[in-house]
Amino acid sequence: MSSVKTETELNSFLKAVFQGHIEESYVFPYPEIPADTKETVAAFTDAYKDFDAAFIDSDKIDHEHFFPREAIKGLGDLGALGMVIPEEYGGSGFSATAYCKTMETVGPLDSSAAIVIGAHQSIGIKPLLLFGSDEQKKKWLPDLATGKMVGAFALTEPEAGSDAASLKTTAVYDAETDEYILNGTKQWISNGGFAKFFTVFARVPSEVPEKHKEIACFAVVTHEDGTLPGLTRGVEEKKLGLCGSSTTQIILDNCRVPAWNIIGGKGNGFRVAVETLNTGRTSLGAGAVGGSKAMIKLAVEHATQRKQFKTPIANFEIIRHKITKMVANTYALESMVYLTAGLVDRYIPDYSLEGACCKVFGTEALWDNINEALQIAGGNGFMNEYPYGRTLRDSRIYMIFEGTNEILRLYIALSGMKEVGSELQNVQQALKDPVRSFGFLSEFAQRRLRGVITNAKLTKVHPLLAPEADYVGKYVTALANAMQLIVWNHGKNVVDRQYQLERVANIMIDIYAQIATLSRVTSSMLKKGLEKSRPEIDIVKWFCHQSRHRIVSNLKSLEKNRDRDCTEISNAVYEAGGYAWDLWD
Ligand SMILES: Cc1cc2nc3c(=O)[nH]c(=O)nc-3n(C[C@H](O)[C@H](O)[C@H](O)COP(=O)(O)OP(=O)(O)OC[C@H]3O[C@@H](n4cnc5c(N)ncnc54)[C@H](O)[C@@H]3O)c2cc1C
């Protein structure tokens, strides 16, 4: 009776890591990018760059808060809206790896264009791609591939943000017409101003009310002119960034939708929404890779050209540290994104944790990289004639949408707790029948007595990086042990132990980042030889060193912390309604 699944049964790499098991065949060798994928992506991104140069004026778009409608048509003509749609429906059938590389290129060129493309493909039409019937795909995908129809994903409501399952939009069945009548307001819908294909999530009342199980996903499709009785688009929101992208309310007032338009089954809408978001997150990480590379380029250009104290500022060690940090985090992010995309392309069933790690690490690394590049630019960084300000504004939303980084940290940690919880349930089950389960129990007890639940190891890392690999094994084991204790101590209440959950998620993100970088550099060393891989080895060693400090600090804080103070302080602040210790009072 073993609770860790074998290689062939394993659905998710990181879920097994939470149990102290590193299934190396999932992450070694680092995925090779096929030559034909490189060619296809290069042809597309070259064409895209030409299109961007000719038709997309980012400053104007940002200033006027408007993305030209001809450019949307141009994106369709270019094939940018059909990248992930299978060829049989008129799309390009890009792999996850190809899509990520494209989004890496598209993102930094113009963020608003990237949102048109991403809101359409990463989320808007994803429910149809993942859960649509053949007939539904045949009916809608060809027009979605060419951009004749643009898609949008309508989940959020004024009262239902992170708690999306509490949505209030209703869908009431009319048996006479075999239609559903939709009522409700969707908020902040990207592409809302011009989309003609909306995936709308609504509550279908059922006899047994259950928050998650009475939601359905509807394809709400407008007429060719963009109108539909009962559907109104709100005014364009004025935003901090992504100013050209369209963000509107979608108001549904007795909007009739054929029952045939339900995607993925009547009570399955919440699963459709969650899986759509889970699959879209890796590409957000890819966009962050592109943005970070652009920032490094600017920072290096400025640092090497700008002289102060008669020397280029690039020579100062504080500046070197900033550049190294930017590069190491970008290298780690890139390694995570394409490792995850490789898992998707190998049809590993569950890559939701890996995608969440890419999104959280990537969006925060990008934010930090922009901030550092701006700092290196000094006063120039603050001037609107340089791109830092717009990039900073545009990138801020990435930590908020498609699951806030707080919610994703909870998701990462709680998914791990669930895996650990199921082993402990096995223990509890076995305790009820100790005689027949003696072998399992004594094995578990022995491991607990030794204080080591597992002895995780990374064996396929290049020997030159053996110390780094050993540390990863050690921390995976330490995390698995800590998780057992947390679940054992808190039981179901663990869902509310957010101080601890945040630490667990941060440790896991760092572990995944280290595994990804070690796998990638090992492949590089084998392919390019030691001499040519030297800078990469240095980057990986530097990154793992920093990452180790974070892990150690988080592991220590799992045991010893001042969480109670945190609760007391915040309580006092809430009670006072703000800062209550003004020195001058
Ligand atoms: C520009 C833009 C485009 C968008 N595009 C779309 C779109 O196309 N389709 C769509 O459906 N939605 C879209 N959204 C909505 C977006 O997904 C939500 O804003 C996001 O899910 C967060 O919801 P909220 O804003 O209501 O914040 P809240 O859920 O109110 O959260 C506020 C804060 O509380 C934190 N928080 C919430 N719950 C918890 C918890 N349990 N534990 C700890 N912290 C918590 C959050 O992390 C956040 O920091 C868009 C939003 C913006 C701004």
The ligand as an SDF file (V2000), in Angstrom:
LIG
                    3D

 53 58  0  0  0  0  0  0  0  0999 V2000
   -7.6280   44.8780  -16.9480 C   0  0  0  0  0  0  0  0  0  0  0  0
   -8.4260   43.7070  -16.4460 C   0  0  0  0  0  0  0  0  0  0  0  0
   -8.8340   42.7280  -17.3370 C   0  0  0  0  0  0  0  0  0  0  0  0
   -9.6010   41.6490  -16.8930 C   0  0  0  0  0  0  0  0  0  0  0  0
  -10.0540   40.7280  -17.8020 N   0  0  0  0  0  0  0  0  0  0  0  0
  -10.9550   39.7920  -17.3970 C   0  0  0  0  0  0  0  0  0  0  0  0
  -11.5880   38.9390  -18.3600 C   0  0  0  0  0  0  0  0  0  0  0  0
  -11.3110   38.9830  -19.5580 O   0  0  0  0  0  0  0  0  0  0  0  0
  -12.5100   38.0550  -17.9150 N   0  0  0  0  0  0  0  0  0  0  0  0
  -12.8600   37.9630  -16.5940 C   0  0  0  0  0  0  0  0  0  0  0  0
  -13.7120   37.1430  -16.2700 O   0  0  0  0  0  0  0  0  0  0  0  0
  -12.2710   38.7500  -15.6680 N   0  0  0  0  0  0  0  0  0  0  0  0
  -11.3380   39.6620  -16.0370 C   0  0  0  0  0  0  0  0  0  0  0  0
  -10.7570   40.4990  -15.0980 N   0  0  0  0  0  0  0  0  0  0  0  0
  -11.0780   40.3320  -13.6970 C   0  0  0  0  0  0  0  0  0  0  0  0
   -9.9280   39.7310  -12.8880 C   0  0  0  0  0  0  0  0  0  0  0  0
   -9.7810   38.3860  -13.2070 O   0  0  0  0  0  0  0  0  0  0  0  0
  -10.2270   39.9970  -11.4050 C   0  0  0  0  0  0  0  0  0  0  0  0
   -9.9420   41.3630  -11.1820 O   0  0  0  0  0  0  0  0  0  0  0  0
   -9.4240   39.1240  -10.4810 C   0  0  0  0  0  0  0  0  0  0  0  0
   -9.8760   37.8010  -10.5560 O   0  0  0  0  0  0  0  0  0  0  0  0
   -9.5140   39.5690   -9.0160 C   0  0  0  0  0  0  0  0  0  0  0  0
  -10.8080   39.7990   -8.6140 O   0  0  0  0  0  0  0  0  0  0  0  0
  -11.1660   41.1930   -7.9040 P   0  0  0  0  0  0  0  0  0  0  0  0
  -10.6220   42.2900   -8.7220 O   0  0  0  0  0  0  0  0  0  0  0  0
  -12.6160   41.2110   -7.6270 O   0  0  0  0  0  0  0  0  0  0  0  0
  -10.3680   41.1710   -6.5580 O   0  0  0  0  0  0  0  0  0  0  0  0
  -10.7900   40.4560   -5.1260 P   0  0  0  0  0  0  0  0  0  0  0  0
  -11.1880   39.0880   -5.4260 O   0  0  0  0  0  0  0  0  0  0  0  0
  -11.7680   41.3690   -4.4930 O   0  0  0  0  0  0  0  0  0  0  0  0
   -9.4270   40.5050   -4.4080 O   0  0  0  0  0  0  0  0  0  0  0  0
   -8.8760   41.6770   -3.7980 C   0  0  0  0  0  0  0  0  0  0  0  0
   -7.5900   41.2810   -3.0660 C   0  0  0  0  0  0  0  0  0  0  0  0
   -7.8920   40.3060   -2.0560 O   0  0  0  0  0  0  0  0  0  0  0  0
   -7.1190   39.1340   -2.2610 C   0  0  0  0  0  0  0  0  0  0  0  0
   -7.9190   37.9630   -1.8900 N   0  0  0  0  0  0  0  0  0  0  0  0
   -9.1420   37.6100   -2.3330 C   0  0  0  0  0  0  0  0  0  0  0  0
   -9.5250   36.4600   -1.7810 N   0  0  0  0  0  0  0  0  0  0  0  0
   -8.5280   36.0700   -0.9580 C   0  0  0  0  0  0  0  0  0  0  0  0
   -8.3160   34.9500   -0.1000 C   0  0  0  0  0  0  0  0  0  0  0  0
   -9.1930   33.9520   -0.0130 N   0  0  0  0  0  0  0  0  0  0  0  0
   -7.1660   34.8810    0.5980 N   0  0  0  0  0  0  0  0  0  0  0  0
   -6.2240   35.8440    0.5150 C   0  0  0  0  0  0  0  0  0  0  0  0
   -6.3660   36.9160   -0.2990 N   0  0  0  0  0  0  0  0  0  0  0  0
   -7.4980   37.0310   -1.0160 C   0  0  0  0  0  0  0  0  0  0  0  0
   -6.7800   39.1390   -3.7340 C   0  0  0  0  0  0  0  0  0  0  0  0
   -5.6320   38.3620   -4.0110 O   0  0  0  0  0  0  0  0  0  0  0  0
   -6.5610   40.6240   -3.9940 C   0  0  0  0  0  0  0  0  0  0  0  0
   -5.2720   40.9930   -3.5930 O   0  0  0  0  0  0  0  0  0  0  0  0
   -9.9530   41.5580  -15.5180 C   0  0  0  0  0  0  0  0  0  0  0  0
   -9.5110   42.5300  -14.6190 C   0  0  0  0  0  0  0  0  0  0  0  0
   -8.7770   43.5990  -15.0660 C   0  0  0  0  0  0  0  0  0  0  0  0
   -8.3670   44.6610  -14.0790 C   0  0  0  0  0  0  0  0  0  0  0  0
  1  2  1  0
  2  3  1  0
  2 52  2  0
  3  4  2  0
  4  5  1  0
  4 50  1  0
  5  6  2  0
  6  7  1  0
  6 13  1  0
  7  8  2  0
  7  9  1  0
  9 10  1  0
 10 11  2  0
 10 12  1  0
 12 13  2  0
 13 14  1  0
 14 15  1  0
 14 50  1  0
 15 16  1  0
 16 17  1  0
 16 18  1  0
 18 19  1  0
 18 20  1  0
 20 21  1  0
 20 22  1  0
 22 23  1  0
 23 24  1  0
 24 25  2  0
 24 26  1  0
 24 27  1  0
 27 28  1  0
 28 29  2  0
 28 30  1  0
 28 31  1  0
 31 32  1  0
 32 33  1  0
 33 34  1  0
 33 48  1  0
 34 35  1  0
 35 36  1  0
 35 46  1  0
 36 37  1  0
 36 45  1  0
 37 38  2  0
 38 39  1  0
 39 40  1  0
 39 45  2  0
 40 41  1  0
 40 42  2  0
 42 43  1  0
 43 44  2  0
 44 45  1  0
 46 47  1  0
 46 48  1  0
 48 49  1  0
 50 51  2  0
 51 52  1  0
 52 53  1  0
M  END
$$$$
